[in-house]
């Protein structure tokens, strides 16, 4: 006996659950299941049907069919015995209606696997199948405990770091208060003027010096208010509020409420951003501006990239960046006016014209190099999306599929499809991923957390009331990736003064800034 597939289908032939025990394509099994209702005669009491290639052994269960597809050489008595066992298992796991069957599909498949192995019936009872399916795993428990322990350790580290930041803020507030009360506003102005003199090593009038000025001017604008009639009070009140907020959050946790850990230091981060752990940070980002025609072809395909530098300390600003990139057709670079263009063009080194002047330091990133890629065709798209709306009677069936390029692994993919005005959410029949209906904006959001080698293609099908096909356009797409078209990266940092090369971090990302199917 060889069972090819065990399935539960509706009276119309719609497959609700199907488990195949031999290699069989999806089109093949769907064709066999769709043909079955046409072969069943009304008023007949047979429990099997035969075609030229397979045998159907079936049993009606209320408004559904429990169906075995076997080869014609199988033993009909063993087939019926297997069918009786499955008919007893189905009510143990689900109510006999379409919604319940779909909700418990995996439980039914696991039960079918315990009853049938490699197409042959196992010598088991209903109680044994239930016991096997409910069997606990010691390895699974140990894994869950280990993961929970890691989560708890991470939360403890986050709490400790938040407390350290609170202490730093309090100490900084005390120092600022004491300094302003002794020196007075004039000394503060002089101090910031000195900072302005030491920080303008990149010259005036350029975008780099503008970034440095903006970094200096923020404290300059904030200090006079702190040095007014009640110096330091505003800061003290903020710290008190932060402590009360922390106590309130802790009390909620004690009562069992789930609190996001990143909400605790939010009041601190608004006024004093968290310092980077590395003294130098290089950010390489490419933004996509893409407009694709719904029937094929590209209206616009523009890639714009930026290399930005953030230096925390002034002493680390005397550096040069060694870069490399892939040779891409249509790639053109632009450097900042204060960058040595000859050095960049000949050796791909990003350095200042005047080596005695450091790069600006502070919390703001300074853009040094920009580039653009033009002239790419449709084959270079990271993600292609096709939408096929079709009206059938009083319903519109919309099939959407995506295909991702092998070049990129895409994160946090969101495909937003506009919908006609609806009274209720659309009926999603099939989807690879997750979906969310936004009634306020009348859009359906299809989300895929990660697209990699395992899911380079996927599809979704949903039903709405009759609508014009153009209603479902333009489709907007958002995603991010950890590599870029130019593959530009920093391979090393060369210090201009004696000493070891400073540590640096490098962040590379590709972002879909404006990606639409029109």
C-alpha positions, 0 to 999 in steps of 0.5 A: 500500500502506498498513500500518495496524499492525505487531504481534507477538502471542501465540497467544491474541491478547495484544499484545506489541508493536504499532506503529501508522502511522495514527491509531488508538485503543487500543480499536480496535487491541486489538479487531483484534488480539484478533479475529485468533486467532479468524479463523485456522483450524487446519491452513491454510497461508494467509498472509493473512485479510480482514475487511470492513474490514482485511486481516491478513498474518501469519507464525507465528514459533514460539509467536507471530504476526508480523502486519501489518494493512493496508487491503484496497486494498493490494498483497498482494505488497508486503505479503508483502515487508514481512512477510518483511523484518520476520520477518528483523529480529525475530530480530536484536533478540530471542529468539522468546519473550514475555519477550524480546519485551517486554524489547526492545519499543523496539528492535523498534519503532525497527527497524519504523520504519526498515522502514516509513514512514507505512505504506509500505515503505522500500527497505532491507535488514536490515543497513541497518536495523541500521546506522541504529538503531545510528548514534551522535549527535554532539549526544547525546555533546556533551549527555552530556559537558556534563551530566557536566561540570555534575555534576563541577562540582557535586561540586567545589562540595559538597566545597569547602563541606564543607571550609569547614564543617570549618574553621568547626567547628574554629575554633569549637571552638578558640574555645569551648575557650579561652573556657571555660578562661579564664572558667570555668563561672560566666561561661558561665552568665551569658552564656546568662542574658544571651542569655535576657534579650535573646531573650525579647522575645516575652513568657513563657508563649507558644508563640513564647517557648517556641521561643526558650527551647528554642533558648537551653536547648540550648547551656546544657545542652551547655556544662557538660559541655564545661567539665568536667575535660577542656574541649574534648576531646569536640569535638576527638575528634569533629573527628578522627573526621570527618577520618578519615571523610573520608579513608576516603571519599576512599580508597573513591572512589579505588578506584572506589566510588560514594559519595553526596556528602551522606554526607560532612558528615553528622557535622557536620550532626548537631551543627551544622546548616547555616546558611540562606543567607538571613537570614529564611526563611518556611515555608508548609505545608499538611497534608492529612488525607483519608479517601475511600470506595472506592465514592465520597464523602468521610469526611473532608477537612481542610486544616491550614496553618501560616506559620512564621518563622525569623530568623537574627540578632536585628537582623533580627527587627524586621519585619512580614510582608505576606501575601495569600491566595485567598478559599476557602470554609471558610477560618479563621485563628488567630494567635499570642497575641503577634501584632497581631490587629487589624492582621492582620484589617484589613490582612493584616499579621503583626506583633508587638503590641509593635513594640519587641520582635523576633521570636525568632531562632535555628535554630528556626522560630516558628509565627505563623499557623495556618489550617484549611479545612473543608467541601470536597467530592470534586471538590477532591481533588488525587488520586483513586484507584480500585481494581477487584479481580476474581477469575477462577479461581485468580487475582485481577486488580487494576486501579488507576487514578488521576486528578489534579486540574488544580490541582496538579503532584504530586511523589514520589507513592507509592500503597501497596496492601496485599496478602494474604500472598504467597510471591513478588512479584505479577505486574505486567502494566501500569503507568504509573510504577514499582513495588516489592514490600515482602514484610515489610509485604506491600504493593505501592508504586506510585511516580510521580515527577511528575504534571503536564499530561502524565500527569494519569491513569494505571493499573496492573494486577497479578495475585495469588492469589485474595483477598477484595477488602477485602484491598486496602484501605485504600490509603495515598497520599503526595505533595507539591506546591509550591502550596497550597489557600489560595494564601497567600504573603508578598508583602513584608517591612516593616522597623520600623527604618530601613534596606533591607528584609532579604532573605528566602526563602519555601518553600511546600509541600502535604503529604499527611499522612494520605491514605487510600482505605478 
